[in-house]
Amino acid sequence: MENKKTCLYDNHVALGALMSPFGGFIMPIQYSSIIDEHNAVRQHCGVFDVSHMGEVFVTGNDAEKFVNHIFTNDISNAPVGQIFYGMMLYPNGGTVDDLLVYKMGENNFFLVINAANIDKDVEWILQHAKDYDVNIDHCSERYGQLAVQGPEAEAVVEEVLGVACKELVFYTAKTLVIEGEEIIVSRTGYTGEDGFEIYGSHTLIVKMWNQLMESGRCKPCGLGCRDTLRFEVGLPLYGDELSQDISPVMAGLGMFCKLNKEEFIGKEALVEQKSNGVAKKLVGIELQDKAVPRHGYAVIKDGYVIGEVTTGYHCISVPKSVCMALVDSQFATLGTEVEIQIRKKTFPGVVVKKRFYDKHYKK
């Protein structure tokens, strides 16, 4: 199956970006260097093309009831403009996807899903919507999306793009009309820094990208640093820290699963996991060496394999070699000494918290 292109593909090529397949799209991995782009977001402002993400509107008389049925978080009686993070689950507690749910109006919800899971997610949503009075509008093809991230993001979005965003607090959104077109702007992101995500038509998103580039106040950033940024602050990536075999409880994301809700798909499995424990847990591991642990590398304790690395890097913001890893639960206690198998050698490490760098959100 041929990889798709976002509305900004030509812009990336013109900037000399290194392009590579990701989630069914040809996406920019880096422009200058991952380190430069990472530091731009931590210290100033960077912009990402995230038009590969999927979007679905759920509307109708049963919209709130239906979204609550397929979503682990609780959207009941939320104010318009509120955003929720959570998951869709299989009945056994495995993760279909993690996603954002925006409440855009009464019985009007905007779901943002991962690019690699769009087809699977939409099929799942449609399958479970049959008994509800809802309309499912899969609108991914209509939307482009920019993520403007970093401590200077608010000033850049306001002054360069003319998008009023100061009053938005973390995890809230609103609609605006820009040049006669409606956009959605939210104070969200995947970097651990303050920032905004803007959804609009392909034409408008391309125009905004060009405005940001011409301003010189916002560095173009690829998926390479998007991964290093999210990893440092302990944010999961579907396929690594969450999957059909990794539940939110295993991943340490139980706070986004409201077990006091009347029901949602997968609730019974999570209640059982909370009560009886899980076989594996996601942990952070800090190595005492500069060797870099990578996805799939074995975690060893007393000569036995007890798990494997999900994501690992030599951090850019803090000078440490660290990783997240899924390990047997009895070895998930902070301070547990382990080893990581890197090629033919093992390197000592210790279990630490999964957040290696502090988030800087504007609450």
C-alpha positions in Angstrom: 0.0 0.0 0.0 1.4 3.4 -1.0 2.3 5.9 1.7 0.2 9.0 1.8 1.5 12.6 1.7 0.3 15.4 4.0 -0.7 18.8 2.6 2.8 20.1 3.6 4.8 17.4 1.8 6.1 19.8 -0.9 7.1 22.3 1.8 9.2 19.7 3.6 10.9 18.6 0.5 11.7 22.3 -0.4 13.3 22.7 3.0 15.5 19.7 2.4 13.9 17.5 5.1 14.9 13.9 5.5 11.7 12.1 4.6 10.7 8.6 5.7 7.5 6.4 6.0 5.7 6.7 9.3 2.1 5.6 10.1 1.2 5.2 6.5 2.5 8.6 5.5 5.8 10.0 4.1 6.9 12.4 7.0 9.8 14.6 7.8 12.2 13.0 10.3 14.5 16.0 10.6 15.5 19.2 8.8 18.8 20.4 10.4 19.4 17.9 13.2 17.3 16.2 15.8 19.3 17.9 18.6 18.9 21.4 17.1 15.2 20.9 16.6 14.7 19.4 20.1 16.5 22.3 21.7 14.5 24.8 19.7 11.3 23.4 21.3 12.7 23.2 24.8 14.1 26.8 24.6 12.2 28.8 22.0 9.6 27.5 19.5 9.2 24.7 17.0 6.5 23.7 14.6 5.5 20.2 13.6 3.4 19.0 10.7 1.0 16.5 12.4 -1.5 16.4 9.5 -1.0 12.6 9.5 -3.1 12.3 12.6 -6.7 11.2 12.3 -9.9 13.1 13.2 -13.4 11.9 13.8 -16.5 13.9 14.8 -19.1 12.2 16.9 -22.5 14.1 17.0 -26.1 13.2 17.8 -28.4 12.7 20.7 -26.3 9.8 22.2 -22.9 11.4 21.4 -21.8 11.8 25.1 -23.1 8.4 26.1 -21.4 6.7 23.1 -18.0 8.4 23.6 -18.1 7.4 27.3 -18.8 3.8 26.2 -15.7 3.5 24.0 -13.4 5.8 26.0 -11.7 5.2 29.4 -11.8 8.7 30.7 -15.1 10.3 31.8 -16.5 13.1 29.7 -19.8 13.4 31.6 -21.0 16.9 32.1 -17.8 18.4 30.9 -17.7 22.1 29.9 -17.6 23.0 26.2 -13.9 23.4 25.2 -12.6 20.7 27.6 -10.2 18.1 26.2 -9.6 14.6 27.7 -6.8 12.1 27.2 -7.6 8.4 27.4 -7.8 5.2 25.5 -10.1 2.9 23.6 -9.8 -0.6 24.9 -10.5 -4.2 23.8 -12.7 -6.2 26.2 -9.5 -7.9 27.6 -8.0 -4.5 28.5 -5.5 -4.3 25.7 -5.3 -0.9 24.0 -7.0 -0.2 20.6 -5.5 3.3 20.7 -4.8 6.3 22.9 -6.5 9.5 21.8 -7.7 13.0 22.7 -11.4 13.8 23.0 -12.5 17.4 22.5 -15.9 18.6 23.7 -16.8 21.1 20.9 -20.4 21.5 21.9 -23.4 19.7 23.5 -23.4 16.3 21.9 -20.5 17.3 19.6 -17.1 15.6 20.2 -13.9 15.7 18.2 -11.7 12.6 18.5 -8.0 12.8 17.5 -6.4 9.4 16.8 -3.0 8.1 15.9 -2.1 8.0 12.2 -1.0 4.3 12.1 -4.4 3.3 13.7 -6.8 5.4 11.6 -8.4 2.6 9.7 -8.6 0.3 12.7 -9.9 3.0 15.0 -12.6 4.2 12.6 -13.8 0.6 12.0 -13.9 0.1 15.8 -15.9 3.3 16.3 -18.4 2.4 13.6 -18.7 -1.1 14.8 -19.7 0.0 18.3 -21.9 3.0 17.2 -24.7 0.8 15.7 -26.9 0.8 18.8 -26.5 4.6 19.4 -28.2 7.6 17.9 -24.9 9.2 16.7 -23.4 10.4 13.4 -19.8 9.4 12.8 -17.9 11.8 10.5 -14.4 10.5 9.6 -12.9 13.8 8.5 -9.1 13.0 8.5 -8.9 13.8 4.8 -10.3 17.3 5.3 -7.9 18.5 8.0 -4.3 19.5 8.2 -2.7 20.0 11.6 0.1 22.1 13.0 1.7 21.7 16.4 3.4 24.9 17.6 5.4 24.0 20.7 7.8 25.7 23.1 8.0 28.5 25.7 7.5 31.1 23.0 4.6 29.3 21.3 1.9 31.6 22.7 3.5 34.8 21.4 4.2 33.2 18.0 0.7 31.9 17.5 -0.8 35.2 18.6 1.6 37.5 16.7 2.6 35.6 13.6 -0.6 33.7 12.9 -3.1 36.2 14.4 -4.8 33.4 16.3 -6.1 34.5 19.7 -5.0 31.8 22.2 -3.9 33.5 25.4 -7.0 32.7 27.4 -6.8 29.0 26.6 -5.6 26.9 29.6 -3.9 23.5 29.3 -6.2 20.9 27.6 -8.9 23.4 26.4 -9.9 24.3 22.9 -12.1 26.7 20.9 -13.1 27.3 17.3 -12.2 30.5 15.5 -12.8 31.9 12.0 -9.6 32.9 10.2 -9.8 34.3 6.7 -13.4 33.1 6.4 -12.5 29.5 7.5 -13.2 27.8 10.8 -10.3 26.3 12.6 -9.9 24.5 15.9 -7.1 25.6 18.2 -6.2 23.8 21.5 -3.5 24.2 24.1 -2.1 20.7 23.8 1.0 19.0 22.5 3.3 16.0 22.7 6.5 17.6 23.8 6.2 18.5 27.5 6.4 22.2 26.7 3.6 24.8 26.4 2.1 24.8 22.9 -0.9 24.7 20.6 -2.3 22.4 18.0 -4.2 24.0 15.1 -6.6 22.1 12.8 -7.8 23.6 9.6 -8.2 23.1 5.8 -5.2 22.0 3.8 -5.0 25.4 2.2 -5.0 27.3 5.4 -2.5 25.0 7.2 0.0 25.5 4.3 -0.5 29.2 4.5 0.1 29.2 8.3 3.2 27.0 7.9 4.6 29.5 5.4 3.9 32.4 7.7 5.8 30.7 10.5 8.7 29.9 8.2 8.9 33.5 6.9 8.7 34.9 10.4 12.0 33.3 11.5 10.5 32.8 14.9 9.6 29.1 14.7 12.0 26.3 13.7 10.6 23.4 11.5 10.8 20.2 13.5 10.5 16.5 12.4 9.3 13.3 13.9 12.8 12.6 15.2 12.7 15.2 17.9 9.0 14.7 18.4 10.0 11.3 19.8 12.9 12.5 21.9 10.8 15.3 23.4 7.8 13.1 24.3 10.1 10.4 25.6 11.9 12.7 28.0 8.7 13.6 29.8 7.4 10.1 29.9 4.6 10.4 27.3 3.7 7.0 25.6 3.8 6.1 21.9 1.3 3.6 20.7 3.2 0.6 19.4 5.9 1.0 22.1 4.4 1.9 25.5 0.8 1.0 24.6 -0.5 -1.8 22.3 -3.1 -4.5 22.0 -1.0 -6.4 24.5 -0.2 -3.5 26.8 -3.1 -2.1 28.9 -3.1 1.3 30.5 -2.7 -0.3 33.9 0.5 -2.0 32.7 1.7 1.3 31.2 1.0 3.3 34.4 -1.8 5.3 32.9 -4.6 4.1 35.2 -5.3 7.7 36.1 -6.9 8.2 32.7 -9.2 5.2 33.2 -12.2 6.2 35.4 -13.2 2.9 37.0 -16.0 4.7 38.9 -17.8 5.2 35.5 -20.9 3.1 35.1 -19.3 1.3 32.1 -16.9 1.4 29.2 -15.4 -1.3 27.0 -12.6 -3.0 28.8 -13.6 -1.7 32.3 -14.0 -5.2 33.8 -10.6 -6.3 32.7 -9.0 -3.2 34.2 -10.8 -3.7 37.5 -9.4 -7.2 37.6 -5.9 -6.0 36.8 -6.1 -3.3 39.5 -7.4 -5.9 42.0 -5.0 -8.8 41.2 -2.1 -7.0 39.7 -0.5 -7.3 36.3 2.4 -9.6 35.1 4.4 -6.7 33.6 4.8 -3.0 34.3 6.3 -0.1 32.4 9.3 1.5 34.2 12.1 3.9 33.6 15.7 2.7 33.7 18.8 4.9 34.0 22.0 3.4 32.7 25.3 4.1 34.5 27.0 4.3 31.0 26.6 6.3 27.8 25.5 3.2 25.9 22.1 3.7 24.3 19.3 1.2 24.9 17.0 0.7 22.0 13.5 -0.7 21.4 13.5 -4.5 21.9 16.7 -4.8 23.8 16.5 -7.3 26.7 16.3 -6.2 30.4 18.2 -8.7 32.6 18.2 -9.5 36.3 20.5 -12.1 37.8 21.1 -13.6 34.4 17.4 -13.9 33.4 15.5 -11.8 30.9 12.8 -10.0 32.8 11.6 -7.6 30.1 12.5 -5.5 27.1 13.1 -1.8 26.3 10.2 0.0 24.6 12.0 3.3 23.9 15.5 4.4 24.8 17.8 7.4 24.1 20.8 9.3 25.4 18.7 12.2 26.5 19.2 15.6 24.9 17.9 17.8 27.7 19.6 15.8 30.5 22.9 14.0 30.0 21.7 10.5 30.8 21.2 7.2 28.9 17.7 6.2 29.8 14.9 4.0 28.6 11.3 3.0 29.3 10.9 -0.8 29.5 8.2 -3.3 30.2 9.5 -5.6 32.9 8.1 -8.4 35.2 6.2 -6.6 37.9 8.3 -7.9 40.8 11.2 -6.0 39.4 9.3 -2.7 38.9 10.2 -1.1 42.3 12.2 2.1 42.1 15.9 1.4 42.9 15.9 -2.1 41.5 19.2 -2.9 39.9 19.0 -4.4 36.4 21.1 -4.8 33.3 20.4 -4.0 29.6 21.7 -6.2 26.9 23.2 -4.0 24.2 24.6 -6.1 21.4 27.0 -8.6 23.0 27.5 -6.7 26.3 25.4 -5.9 29.3 25.3 -2.5 31.0 24.1 -1.9 34.6 21.1 0.3 35.2 18.6 1.1 37.9 14.8 1.4 37.8 13.7 5.1 38.1 10.6 7.2 37.4 9.5 7.3 33.8 9.7 11.0 33.5 13.3 12.0 32.9 12.6 15.7 32.4 10.1 18.0 34.0 7.1 19.2 31.9 6.6 22.9 31.4 2.9 23.2 30.7 1.0 26.5 31.3 -1.8 25.5 33.6 
